[in-house]
Amino acid sequence: MGIGIALGTLSGFALRWFFTRGIAISNQTARLVSLTAVFACFVLSEHLGNESGILAVAIFGIILGTSEFPYKENIKEFKSDIVTVMLSLIFILLAAMLKFEDIQRIGVSGIVLVLLLIFFIRPMAVFVSMWNSRLKTNEKLFLSFIGPRGVVPTSIATYFAIKLDSMGIPGGQALVGLVFLTVIITVFLSGSLSKKIAEMLEVIPMEILIIGGGKVGRILAERFDRRGENAVVVDISGSNCKKCMDLGIRTIQGDAGDVNVLKKAGIENAKYVVATTNKDDTNLLFCQIAKTSFGFGGEQLVARVNEIENLQAFWNLGIRAISPAMTTAVMLDNMIGRPHLFSMCEVGGEGDMMEVKVTNPRVIGKAIKDIQFPEKSLLVMVQRGSDSIIAHGSLVLEYEDIVTVIGEGDATKKTADILYK
């Protein structure tokens, strides 16, 4: 065991050092180097200590997976390709042990049992195992629908079937048939209906895509992260990406003008696209791509405009744009003319302001005064359709009301969670 830990640790740090400080190599070479290192680590560990190779490779993978280095995204894609091939191969080998007669022998009672497994036993197991988790009911329902459907239950069932047959106990092949039938039906249902079910249950994570990992983009992503939003930064600069990742922000390195890079960043599930680079023409191009290629509306596009004279070009396309120079002037004006209101939400202060859509069934249909909110928070306004309503204690919240909340510290976030979750 000690040999596996030592070799895995040494190999992981050595490969990370090579990619970080070694000579520049192509993406294809990086894939081959990483694969060769994995095999070398496994073989050497097995040679020095019997059955220590898997542990060594596991430690090796943990070190690389938690490290930041060039070629990481490329190696992760390569790993995904290998996993897909290997899982397909395992399924073929396991299915070769199953005869069609074994599935036929299950009969109607077997099919009823499979349906009970999929629609009753599995959901019950998911809800019991996640009793105290932070997952919402719709997320638990989605998990119940899509899993398990992989190679693990199939492998375990095949293993026990072989054991039962070797012990002369009947029923081994029937067990394999039941598991395979469960997997086949689940794969068919999830493969054809998972997207529709996810949309119906509203479990697709809606992200805010930030183009540009410079200082503005990083500060914005940090603010979103503190509010519990899923922010993703796209930047072509390796140094900017590293700074974002050091802050714990999900980052994709690549040209945001490439549609494939944007898809990888999750633009198809994004609710907003924010262009924050220091080049107006680049920000305008990114917003046009999001609008024409992915169907974003003007209210979903926000751009930083560095030169005031370029604002009109963004406004003509229906893009919400803001100029740092103009914003600075407005903020200074607020500091002078409205100092007490401004102090609640000033940059670097403890105050915060949020707009939250009401979706929590526990608060829908209730008056504001009947809901227990944090002391240091205040509901200011409720937007219902085209109407804007001043929030008061007797106002009853309705589904998809948009509530403006201000508060101190984390009170704003806690209030938002009460309204949303």
C-alpha positions as a LaTeX table, in Angstrom:
\begin{tabular}{lrrr}
\hline
Residue & $x$ (\AA) & $y$ (\AA) & $z$ (\AA) \\
\hline
Met1 & 0.00 & 0.00 & 0.00 \\
Gly2 & 2.84 & 2.39 & 0.87 \\
Ile3 & 4.52 & 1.68 & $-2.47$ \\
Gly4 & 1.32 & 2.54 & $-4.36$ \\
Ile5 & 0.87 & 5.83 & $-2.49$ \\
Ala6 & 4.54 & 6.80 & $-2.91$ \\
Leu7 & 4.74 & 5.98 & $-6.63$ \\
Gly8 & 1.37 & 7.56 & $-7.39$ \\
Thr9 & 2.34 & 10.77 & $-5.60$ \\
Leu10 & 5.76 & 10.91 & $-7.23$ \\
Ser11 & 4.40 & 10.20 & $-10.72$ \\
Gly12 & 1.60 & 12.75 & $-10.40$ \\
Phe13 & 3.86 & 15.59 & $-9.29$ \\
Ala14 & 6.51 & 14.63 & $-11.86$ \\
Leu15 & 4.04 & 14.76 & $-14.76$ \\
Arg16 & 2.59 & 18.03 & $-13.51$ \\
Trp17 & 6.09 & 19.50 & $-13.34$ \\
Phe18 & 6.84 & 18.28 & $-16.87$ \\
Phe19 & 3.70 & 19.89 & $-18.32$ \\
Thr20 & 4.25 & 23.12 & $-16.38$ \\
Arg21 & 7.98 & 23.63 & $-16.84$ \\
Gly22 & 8.95 & 21.20 & $-19.59$ \\
Ile23 & 9.33 & 21.85 & $-23.30$ \\
Ala24 & 6.32 & 22.92 & $-25.34$ \\
Ile25 & 4.57 & 19.95 & $-26.96$ \\
Ser26 & 1.46 & 19.45 & $-29.07$ \\
Asn27 & $-1.89$ & 18.37 & $-27.66$ \\
Gln28 & $-1.54$ & 14.93 & $-29.26$ \\
Thr29 & 1.88 & 14.44 & $-27.66$ \\
Ala30 & 0.50 & 15.52 & $-24.27$ \\
Arg31 & $-2.15$ & 12.80 & $-24.55$ \\
Leu32 & 0.43 & 10.13 & $-25.35$ \\
Val33 & 2.77 & 11.29 & $-22.58$ \\
Ser34 & $-0.01$ & 11.17 & $-19.98$ \\
Leu35 & $-1.16$ & 7.71 & $-21.11$ \\
Thr36 & 2.41 & 6.38 & $-21.08$ \\
Ala37 & 2.92 & 7.81 & $-17.59$ \\
Val38 & $-0.21$ & 6.04 & $-16.33$ \\
Phe39 & 0.91 & 2.66 & $-17.72$ \\
Ala40 & 4.45 & 3.15 & $-16.38$ \\
Cys41 & 3.14 & 4.06 & $-12.93$ \\
Phe42 & 0.87 & 1.00 & $-12.82$ \\
Val43 & 3.47 & $-1.50$ & $-14.10$ \\
Leu44 & 6.27 & $-0.23$ & $-11.85$ \\
Ser45 & 4.03 & $-0.23$ & $-8.78$ \\
Glu46 & 2.83 & $-3.77$ & $-9.49$ \\
His47 & 6.42 & $-4.88$ & $-9.96$ \\
Leu48 & 7.56 & $-3.44$ & $-6.63$ \\
Gly49 & 4.45 & $-4.27$ & $-4.62$ \\
Asn50 & 1.81 & $-6.85$ & $-5.56$ \\
Glu51 & $-1.68$ & $-5.36$ & $-6.21$ \\
Ser52 & $-0.53$ & $-1.81$ & $-5.52$ \\
Gly53 & $-0.91$ & $-0.58$ & $-9.12$ \\
Ile54 & $-4.56$ & 0.48 & $-8.91$ \\
Leu55 & $-3.89$ & 2.53 & $-5.77$ \\
Ala56 & $-0.87$ & 4.17 & $-7.42$ \\
Val57 & $-2.87$ & 5.13 & $-10.51$ \\
Ala58 & $-5.72$ & 6.43 & $-8.33$ \\
Ile59 & $-3.34$ & 8.70 & $-6.38$ \\
Phe60 & $-1.75$ & 9.72 & $-9.69$ \\
Gly61 & $-5.16$ & 10.76 & $-11.05$ \\
Ile62 & $-6.17$ & 12.65 & $-7.90$ \\
Ile63 & $-3.00$ & 14.75 & $-7.99$ \\
Leu64 & $-3.39$ & 15.63 & $-11.67$ \\
Gly65 & $-7.13$ & 16.22 & $-11.32$ \\
Thr66 & $-6.67$ & 18.73 & $-8.51$ \\
Ser67 & $-3.75$ & 20.53 & $-10.17$ \\
Glu68 & $-3.76$ & 23.27 & $-12.77$ \\
Phe69 & $-1.40$ & 22.89 & $-15.71$ \\
Pro70 & $-1.35$ & 23.32 & $-19.51$ \\
Tyr71 & $-3.06$ & 20.62 & $-21.60$ \\
Lys72 & $-5.41$ & 19.70 & $-18.70$ \\
Glu73 & $-8.61$ & 20.24 & $-20.69$ \\
Asn74 & $-7.15$ & 18.33 & $-23.62$ \\
Ile75 & $-6.18$ & 15.39 & $-21.39$ \\
Lys76 & $-9.65$ & 15.38 & $-19.78$ \\
Glu77 & $-11.23$ & 15.11 & $-23.23$ \\
Phe78 & $-8.85$ & 12.26 & $-24.08$ \\
Lys79 & $-9.77$ & 10.52 & $-20.82$ \\
Ser80 & $-13.48$ & 10.85 & $-21.66$ \\
Asp81 & $-12.89$ & 9.23 & $-25.05$ \\
Ile82 & $-11.02$ & 6.32 & $-23.45$ \\
Val83 & $-13.75$ & 5.87 & $-20.82$ \\
Thr84 & $-16.42$ & 5.73 & $-23.53$ \\
Val85 & $-14.50$ & 3.08 & $-25.48$ \\
Met86 & $-13.74$ & 0.97 & $-22.39$ \\
Leu87 & $-17.31$ & 1.11 & $-21.08$ \\
Ser88 & $-18.63$ & 0.05 & $-24.49$ \\
Leu89 & $-16.16$ & $-2.83$ & $-24.54$ \\
Ile90 & $-17.17$ & $-3.97$ & $-21.03$ \\
Phe91 & $-20.87$ & $-3.85$ & $-21.95$ \\
Ile92 & $-20.20$ & $-5.99$ & $-25.03$ \\
Leu93 & $-18.21$ & $-8.57$ & $-23.02$ \\
Leu94 & $-20.84$ & $-8.74$ & $-20.27$ \\
Ala95 & $-23.72$ & $-8.95$ & $-22.74$ \\
Ala96 & $-21.93$ & $-11.83$ & $-24.51$ \\
Met97 & $-22.48$ & $-13.92$ & $-21.37$ \\
Leu98 & $-26.24$ & $-13.36$ & $-21.54$ \\
Lys99 & $-28.52$ & $-15.47$ & $-23.70$ \\
Phe100 & $-31.73$ & $-14.10$ & $-25.15$ \\
Glu101 & $-33.55$ & $-17.07$ & $-23.62$ \\
Asp102 & $-32.60$ & $-15.77$ & $-20.17$ \\
Ile103 & $-34.55$ & $-12.58$ & $-20.81$ \\
Gln104 & $-37.47$ & $-14.50$ & $-22.33$ \\
Arg105 & $-37.54$ & $-16.77$ & $-19.30$ \\
Ile106 & $-38.17$ & $-13.78$ & $-17.04$ \\
Gly107 & $-41.71$ & $-13.44$ & $-18.37$ \\
Val108 & $-44.39$ & $-10.93$ & $-17.44$ \\
Ser109 & $-43.60$ & $-11.12$ & $-13.73$ \\
Gly110 & $-40.01$ & $-10.14$ & $-14.49$ \\
Ile111 & $-41.11$ & $-7.14$ & $-16.52$ \\
Val112 & $-43.41$ & $-6.06$ & $-13.66$ \\
Leu113 & $-40.45$ & $-6.38$ & $-11.27$ \\
Val114 & $-38.28$ & $-4.28$ & $-13.57$ \\
Leu115 & $-40.94$ & $-1.56$ & $-13.70$ \\
Leu116 & $-41.18$ & $-1.63$ & $-9.90$ \\
Leu117 & $-37.40$ & $-1.26$ & $-9.70$ \\
Ile118 & $-37.41$ & 1.72 & $-12.05$ \\
Phe119 & $-40.48$ & 3.62 & $-10.85$ \\
Phe120 & $-40.80$ & 2.69 & $-7.17$ \\
Ile121 & $-37.79$ & 1.02 & $-5.52$ \\
Arg122 & $-35.15$ & 3.21 & $-7.17$ \\
Pro123 & $-36.90$ & 6.55 & $-6.41$ \\
Met124 & $-37.46$ & 5.38 & $-2.83$ \\
Ala125 & $-33.75$ & 4.53 & $-2.50$ \\
Val126 & $-32.76$ & 7.94 & $-3.90$ \\
Phe127 & $-35.05$ & 9.87 & $-1.53$ \\
Val128 & $-33.98$ & 7.84 & 1.52 \\
Ser129 & $-30.25$ & 8.14 & 0.77 \\
Met130 & $-30.57$ & 11.90 & 0.17 \\
Trp131 & $-32.93$ & 12.64 & 3.06 \\
Asn132 & $-30.76$ & 15.40 & 4.56 \\
Ser133 & $-29.14$ & 16.58 & 1.33 \\
Arg134 & $-29.52$ & 20.08 & $-0.11$ \\
Leu135 & $-31.01$ & 18.71 & $-3.34$ \\
Lys136 & $-34.54$ & 19.85 & $-4.08$ \\
Thr137 & $-37.42$ & 17.45 & $-4.73$ \\
Asn138 & $-37.32$ & 17.99 & $-8.49$ \\
Glu139 & $-33.59$ & 17.18 & $-8.54$ \\
Lys140 & $-34.15$ & 13.97 & $-6.58$ \\
Leu141 & $-36.91$ & 12.98 & $-9.00$ \\
Phe142 & $-34.56$ & 13.53 & $-11.92$ \\
Leu143 & $-31.87$ & 11.36 & $-10.30$ \\
Ser144 & $-34.49$ & 8.66 & $-9.75$ \\
Phe145 & $-35.32$ & 8.73 & $-13.43$ \\
Ile146 & $-31.83$ & 8.53 & $-14.94$ \\
Gly147 & $-29.91$ & 6.08 & $-12.71$ \\
Pro148 & $-28.52$ & 3.60 & $-12.14$ \\
Arg149 & $-28.05$ & 2.59 & $-15.73$ \\
Gly150 & $-24.33$ & 1.95 & $-16.02$ \\
Val151 & $-21.73$ & $-0.75$ & $-16.07$ \\
Val152 & $-21.40$ & $-1.02$ & $-12.27$ \\
Pro153 & $-24.77$ & $-2.70$ & $-11.50$ \\
Thr154 & $-24.37$ & $-4.88$ & $-14.58$ \\
Ser155 & $-20.88$ & $-6.00$ & $-13.53$ \\
Ile156 & $-21.99$ & $-6.73$ & $-9.96$ \\
Ala157 & $-24.99$ & $-8.75$ & $-11.16$ \\
Thr158 & $-22.79$ & $-10.75$ & $-13.53$ \\
Tyr159 & $-20.27$ & $-11.41$ & $-10.75$ \\
Phe160 & $-22.96$ & $-12.75$ & $-8.40$ \\
Ala161 & $-24.49$ & $-14.81$ & $-11.21$ \\
Ile162 & $-21.12$ & $-16.51$ & $-11.79$ \\
Lys163 & $-20.78$ & $-17.13$ & $-8.04$ \\
Leu164 & $-24.29$ & $-18.57$ & $-7.77$ \\
Asp165 & $-23.68$ & $-20.88$ & $-10.75$ \\
Ser166 & $-20.37$ & $-22.07$ & $-9.28$ \\
Met167 & $-22.16$ & $-22.90$ & $-6.01$ \\
Gly168 & $-24.92$ & $-24.76$ & $-7.83$ \\
Ile169 & $-27.61$ & $-22.32$ & $-6.77$ \\
Pro170 & $-30.20$ & $-21.63$ & $-9.53$ \\
Gly171 & $-31.33$ & $-18.14$ & $-10.49$ \\
Gly172 & $-28.02$ & $-16.57$ & $-11.46$ \\
Gln173 & $-28.89$ & $-16.02$ & $-15.10$ \\
Ala174 & $-32.34$ & $-14.72$ & $-14.18$ \\
Leu175 & $-30.63$ & $-12.10$ & $-11.99$ \\
Val176 & $-28.42$ & $-11.02$ & $-14.88$ \\
Gly177 & $-31.43$ & $-10.88$ & $-17.19$ \\
Leu178 & $-33.36$ & $-8.67$ & $-14.77$ \\
Val179 & $-30.45$ & $-6.25$ & $-14.39$ \\
Phe180 & $-29.77$ & $-6.06$ & $-18.13$ \\
Leu181 & $-33.45$ & $-5.50$ & $-18.84$ \\
Thr182 & $-33.55$ & $-2.73$ & $-16.21$ \\
Val183 & $-30.49$ & $-1.09$ & $-17.74$ \\
Ile184 & $-31.83$ & $-1.38$ & $-21.30$ \\
Ile185 & $-35.20$ & 0.16 & $-20.41$ \\
Thr186 & $-33.59$ & 2.91 & $-18.33$ \\
Val187 & $-31.09$ & 3.78 & $-21.07$ \\
Phe188 & $-33.89$ & 3.89 & $-23.63$ \\
Leu189 & $-36.09$ & 6.10 & $-21.46$ \\
Ser190 & $-33.32$ & 8.43 & $-20.28$ \\
Gly191 & $-31.75$ & 8.66 & $-23.72$ \\
Ser192 & $-34.99$ & 9.66 & $-25.39$ \\
Leu193 & $-36.71$ & 11.62 & $-22.62$ \\
Ser194 & $-34.00$ & 12.92 & $-20.24$ \\
Lys195 & $-33.82$ & 16.39 & $-21.79$ \\
Lys196 & $-37.59$ & 16.81 & $-21.76$ \\
Ile197 & $-37.79$ & 15.53 & $-18.18$ \\
Ala198 & $-34.96$ & 17.86 & $-17.13$ \\
Glu199 & $-36.76$ & 20.83 & $-18.69$ \\
Met200 & $-40.06$ & 19.82 & $-17.11$ \\
Leu201 & $-38.47$ & 19.44 & $-13.66$ \\
Glu202 & $-36.33$ & 22.59 & $-14.19$ \\
Val203 & $-33.06$ & 20.92 & $-13.19$ \\
Ile204 & $-30.90$ & 22.17 & $-16.06$ \\
Pro205 & $-28.41$ & 24.54 & $-14.39$ \\
Met206 & $-28.82$ & 28.06 & $-15.72$ \\
Glu207 & $-25.46$ & 29.76 & $-15.93$ \\
Ile208 & $-24.15$ & 33.25 & $-16.42$ \\
Leu209 & $-21.49$ & 33.21 & $-19.12$ \\
Ile210 & $-18.79$ & 35.86 & $-18.71$ \\
Ile211 & $-16.63$ & 36.61 & $-21.75$ \\
Gly212 & $-13.27$ & 37.89 & $-20.56$ \\
Gly213 & $-11.31$ & 36.86 & $-17.48$ \\
Gly214 & $-9.67$ & 40.21 & $-16.84$ \\
Lys215 & $-10.06$ & 42.20 & $-13.64$ \\
Val216 & $-13.67$ & 43.21 & $-14.39$ \\
Gly217 & $-14.66$ & 39.68 & $-15.35$ \\
Arg218 & $-13.05$ & 38.18 & $-12.24$ \\
Ile219 & $-14.69$ & 40.65 & $-9.85$ \\
Leu220 & $-18.06$ & 40.08 & $-11.52$ \\
Ala221 & $-17.68$ & 36.29 & $-11.37$ \\
Glu222 & $-16.77$ & 36.49 & $-7.67$ \\
Arg223 & $-19.89$ & 38.54 & $-6.95$ \\
Phe224 & $-22.06$ & 36.05 & $-8.82$ \\
Asp225 & $-20.42$ & 33.18 & $-6.95$ \\
Arg226 & $-21.11$ & 34.80 & $-3.57$ \\
Arg227 & $-24.76$ & 35.11 & $-4.59$ \\
Gly228 & $-24.93$ & 31.42 & $-5.43$ \\
Glu229 & $-25.04$ & 31.90 & $-9.22$ \\
Asn230 & $-23.30$ & 29.48 & $-11.59$ \\
Ala231 & $-20.77$ & 31.73 & $-13.32$ \\
Val232 & $-18.50$ & 30.49 & $-16.12$ \\
Val233 & $-15.64$ & 32.56 & $-17.53$ \\
Val234 & $-14.30$ & 32.17 & $-21.07$ \\
Asp235 & $-10.93$ & 33.70 & $-21.94$ \\
Ile236 & $-8.21$ & 32.92 & $-24.49$ \\
Ser237 & $-5.44$ & 34.03 & $-22.13$ \\
Gly238 & $-3.86$ & 31.28 & $-20.04$ \\
Ser239 & $-2.78$ & 33.71 & $-17.31$ \\
Asn240 & $-6.30$ & 35.15 & $-16.95$ \\
Cys241 & $-7.76$ & 31.64 & $-16.81$ \\
Lys242 & $-5.31$ & 30.66 & $-14.07$ \\
Lys243 & $-6.24$ & 33.73 & $-12.01$ \\
Cys244 & $-9.93$ & 32.84 & $-12.33$ \\
Met245 & $-9.33$ & 29.20 & $-11.39$ \\
Asp246 & $-7.30$ & 30.29 & $-8.37$ \\
Leu247 & $-10.46$ & 32.07 & $-7.19$ \\
Gly248 & $-12.46$ & 28.86 & $-7.58$ \\
Ile249 & $-14.29$ & 30.10 & $-10.67$ \\
Arg250 & $-15.14$ & 27.63 & $-13.41$ \\
Thr251 & $-13.10$ & 28.70 & $-16.44$ \\
Ile252 & $-12.86$ & 27.62 & $-20.06$ \\
Gln253 & $-9.75$ & 28.60 & $-22.01$ \\
Gly254 & $-10.45$ & 29.29 & $-25.65$ \\
Asp255 & $-11.60$ & 31.82 & $-28.23$ \\
Ala256 & $-15.15$ & 32.94 & $-27.37$ \\
Gly257 & $-15.66$ & 33.60 & $-31.06$ \\
Asp258 & $-15.58$ & 29.83 & $-31.60$ \\
Val259 & $-19.08$ & 28.36 & $-31.35$ \\
Asn260 & $-17.68$ & 25.04 & $-30.06$ \\
Val261 & $-15.90$ & 26.81 & $-27.19$ \\
Leu262 & $-19.13$ & 28.59 & $-26.26$ \\
Lys263 & $-21.04$ & 25.29 & $-26.31$ \\
Lys264 & $-18.41$ & 23.73 & $-24.09$ \\
Ala265 & $-18.85$ & 26.62 & $-21.66$ \\
Gly266 & $-22.59$ & 25.90 & $-21.50$ \\
Ile267 & $-23.99$ & 28.81 & $-23.49$ \\
Glu268 & $-27.01$ & 26.71 & $-24.48$ \\
Asn269 & $-28.06$ & 26.62 & $-20.82$ \\
Ala270 & $-27.02$ & 30.17 & $-19.96$ \\
Lys271 & $-29.53$ & 32.78 & $-18.90$ \\
Tyr272 & $-27.18$ & 35.73 & $-19.48$ \\
Val273 & $-24.07$ & 36.45 & $-21.51$ \\
Val274 & $-21.85$ & 39.25 & $-20.22$ \\
Ala275 & $-19.00$ & 40.58 & $-22.40$ \\
Thr276 & $-16.35$ & 42.25 & $-20.21$ \\
Thr277 & $-13.22$ & 42.49 & $-22.40$ \\
Asn278 & $-11.45$ & 45.83 & $-22.90$ \\
Lys279 & $-12.16$ & 45.84 & $-26.66$ \\
Asp280 & $-15.55$ & 47.16 & $-27.79$ \\
Asp281 & $-15.48$ & 45.47 & $-31.20$ \\
Thr282 & $-14.73$ & 42.11 & $-29.55$ \\
Asn283 & $-17.59$ & 42.52 & $-27.06$ \\
Leu284 & $-19.96$ & 43.48 & $-29.87$ \\
Leu285 & $-18.91$ & 40.41 & $-31.91$ \\
Phe286 & $-19.49$ & 38.04 & $-28.97$ \\
Cys287 & $-22.93$ & 39.50 & $-28.33$ \\
Gln288 & $-23.84$ & 39.15 & $-32.01$ \\
Ile289 & $-22.78$ & 35.48 & $-31.99$ \\
Ala290 & $-24.88$ & 34.82 & $-28.89$ \\
Lys291 & $-27.84$ & 36.58 & $-30.49$ \\
Thr292 & $-27.71$ & 35.07 & $-33.98$ \\
Ser293 & $-26.34$ & 31.57 & $-33.27$ \\
Phe294 & $-27.98$ & 30.82 & $-29.92$ \\
Gly295 & $-31.12$ & 32.93 & $-29.96$ \\
Phe296 & $-30.36$ & 35.22 & $-27.03$ \\
Gly297 & $-32.64$ & 38.21 & $-26.62$ \\
Gly298 & $-31.35$ & 41.71 & $-26.00$ \\
Glu299 & $-32.34$ & 41.55 & $-22.32$ \\
Gln300 & $-30.05$ & 38.53 & $-21.89$ \\
Leu301 & $-26.98$ & 40.27 & $-23.31$ \\
Val302 & $-24.91$ & 42.71 & $-21.26$ \\
Ala303 & $-21.71$ & 44.33 & $-22.49$ \\
Arg304 & $-18.96$ & 46.55 & $-21.20$ \\
Val305 & $-18.37$ & 49.47 & $-23.57$ \\
Asn306 & $-15.08$ & 51.26 & $-23.01$ \\
Glu307 & $-15.66$ & 54.20 & $-25.33$ \\
Ile308 & $-18.85$ & 56.21 & $-24.76$ \\
Glu309 & $-19.25$ & 56.92 & $-28.49$ \\
Asn310 & $-19.64$ & 53.17 & $-29.13$ \\
Leu311 & $-22.68$ & 52.80 & $-26.86$ \\
Gln312 & $-25.14$ & 53.56 & $-29.64$ \\
Ala313 & $-23.92$ & 50.60 & $-31.75$ \\
Phe314 & $-24.79$ & 48.23 & $-28.91$ \\
Trp315 & $-28.13$ & 49.89 & $-28.20$ \\
Asn316 & $-29.09$ & 49.66 & $-31.89$ \\
Leu317 & $-28.80$ & 45.86 & $-31.61$ \\
Gly318 & $-30.87$ & 45.80 & $-28.43$ \\
Ile319 & $-27.87$ & 44.93 & $-26.24$ \\
Arg320 & $-27.76$ & 46.32 & $-22.73$ \\
Ala321 & $-24.46$ & 48.15 & $-22.53$ \\
Ile322 & $-22.67$ & 50.12 & $-19.85$ \\
Ser323 & $-19.75$ & 52.52 & $-20.05$ \\
Pro324 & $-17.22$ & 52.54 & $-17.17$ \\
Ala325 & $-16.74$ & 56.30 & $-17.58$ \\
Met326 & $-20.46$ & 57.02 & $-17.48$ \\
Thr327 & $-21.00$ & 54.58 & $-14.62$ \\
Thr328 & $-18.28$ & 56.24 & $-12.56$ \\
Ala329 & $-19.93$ & 59.62 & $-13.05$ \\
Val330 & $-23.34$ & 58.25 & $-12.01$ \\
Met331 & $-21.92$ & 56.53 & $-8.94$ \\
Leu332 & $-20.13$ & 59.69 & $-7.86$ \\
Asp333 & $-23.37$ & 61.60 & $-8.34$ \\
Asn334 & $-25.19$ & 59.03 & $-6.13$ \\
Met335 & $-22.52$ & 59.31 & $-3.46$ \\
Ile336 & $-23.15$ & 63.05 & $-3.30$ \\
Gly337 & $-26.89$ & 63.26 & $-3.92$ \\
Arg338 & $-28.09$ & 59.99 & $-2.27$ \\
Pro339 & $-25.39$ & 59.07 & 0.26 \\
His340 & $-27.53$ & 56.97 & 2.62 \\
Leu341 & $-29.06$ & 54.81 & $-0.12$ \\
Phe342 & $-25.71$ & 54.45 & $-1.87$ \\
Ser343 & $-23.96$ & 53.30 & 1.32 \\
Met344 & $-26.18$ & 50.18 & 1.36 \\
Cys345 & $-24.80$ & 48.89 & $-1.92$ \\
Glu346 & $-21.49$ & 50.64 & $-2.47$ \\
Val347 & $-18.57$ & 48.70 & $-3.93$ \\
Gly348 & $-16.74$ & 46.79 & $-1.22$ \\
Gly349 & $-19.47$ & 47.47 & 1.35 \\
Glu350 & $-21.49$ & 44.94 & 3.30 \\
Gly351 & $-24.76$ & 45.76 & 1.55 \\
Asp352 & $-26.16$ & 43.97 & $-1.47$ \\
Met353 & $-29.15$ & 44.16 & $-3.77$ \\
Met354 & $-30.70$ & 41.30 & $-5.74$ \\
Glu355 & $-33.65$ & 40.54 & $-7.98$ \\
Val356 & $-35.14$ & 37.11 & $-7.29$ \\
Lys357 & $-37.81$ & 35.15 & $-9.14$ \\
Val358 & $-40.33$ & 33.53 & $-6.78$ \\
Thr359 & $-40.49$ & 29.77 & $-7.43$ \\
Asn360 & $-40.56$ & 28.23 & $-3.93$ \\
Pro361 & $-44.00$ & 26.59 & $-3.46$ \\
Arg362 & $-43.74$ & 27.20 & 0.30 \\
Val363 & $-43.99$ & 30.99 & $-0.13$ \\
Ile364 & $-46.30$ & 31.17 & $-3.15$ \\
Gly365 & $-49.75$ & 32.32 & $-2.06$ \\
Lys366 & $-48.49$ & 33.72 & 1.25 \\
Ala367 & $-48.46$ & 37.35 & 2.38 \\
Ile368 & $-45.00$ & 38.86 & 2.92 \\
Lys369 & $-45.75$ & 39.43 & 6.63 \\
Asp370 & $-46.39$ & 35.69 & 7.09 \\
Ile371 & $-42.96$ & 34.68 & 5.77 \\
Gln372 & $-39.99$ & 34.74 & 8.14 \\
Phe373 & $-37.14$ & 36.60 & 6.43 \\
Pro374 & $-33.71$ & 37.48 & 7.93 \\
Glu375 & $-33.79$ & 40.61 & 10.08 \\
Lys376 & $-31.23$ & 42.56 & 8.03 \\
Ser377 & $-33.08$ & 42.21 & 4.73 \\
Leu378 & $-35.89$ & 44.17 & 3.12 \\
Leu379 & $-38.20$ & 43.43 & 0.19 \\
Val380 & $-38.45$ & 46.68 & $-1.76$ \\
Met381 & $-40.44$ & 46.01 & $-4.92$ \\
Val382 & $-42.33$ & 43.20 & $-6.64$ \\
Gln383 & $-42.55$ & 43.10 & $-10.43$ \\
Arg384 & $-45.60$ & 41.13 & $-11.61$ \\
Gly385 & $-45.82$ & 41.02 & $-15.37$ \\
Ser386 & $-45.69$ & 44.63 & $-16.53$ \\
Asp387 & $-46.73$ & 45.98 & $-13.11$ \\
Ser388 & $-44.30$ & 47.20 & $-10.44$ \\
Ile389 & $-45.70$ & 46.95 & $-6.91$ \\
Ile390 & $-44.21$ & 48.45 & $-3.75$ \\
Ala391 & $-43.67$ & 45.55 & $-1.34$ \\
His392 & $-45.80$ & 45.65 & 1.83 \\
Gly393 & $-46.77$ & 43.15 & 4.49 \\
Ser394 & $-50.19$ & 42.29 & 3.04 \\
Leu395 & $-48.92$ & 41.67 & $-0.50$ \\
Val396 & $-49.40$ & 38.02 & $-1.50$ \\
Leu397 & $-46.54$ & 36.56 & $-3.53$ \\
Glu398 & $-47.36$ & 34.77 & $-6.78$ \\
Tyr399 & $-45.40$ & 32.33 & $-8.95$ \\
Glu400 & $-42.64$ & 34.02 & $-11.00$ \\
Asp401 & $-42.97$ & 37.37 & $-9.26$ \\
Ile402 & $-39.62$ & 39.20 & $-9.45$ \\
Val403 & $-38.75$ & 40.60 & $-6.04$ \\
Thr404 & $-36.09$ & 43.27 & $-5.40$ \\
Val405 & $-34.27$ & 42.58 & $-2.12$ \\
Ile406 & $-31.70$ & 44.65 & $-0.27$ \\
Gly407 & $-29.83$ & 43.58 & 2.84 \\
Glu408 & $-26.61$ & 43.43 & 4.82 \\
Gly409 & $-24.04$ & 40.64 & 4.89 \\
Asp410 & $-25.46$ & 37.30 & 3.77 \\
Ala411 & $-29.05$ & 38.29 & 4.63 \\
Thr412 & $-29.74$ & 39.09 & 0.97 \\
Lys413 & $-28.62$ & 35.64 & $-0.17$ \\
Lys414 & $-30.66$ & 33.92 & 2.57 \\
Thr415 & $-33.75$ & 35.88 & 1.57 \\
Ala416 & $-33.20$ & 34.95 & $-2.08$ \\
Asp417 & $-32.94$ & 31.27 & $-1.11$ \\
Ile418 & $-36.27$ & 31.48 & 0.76 \\
Leu419 & $-38.00$ & 32.90 & $-2.31$ \\
Tyr420 & $-36.33$ & 30.70 & $-4.90$ \\
Lys421 & $-35.73$ & 27.24 & $-3.39$ \\
\hline
\end{tabular}
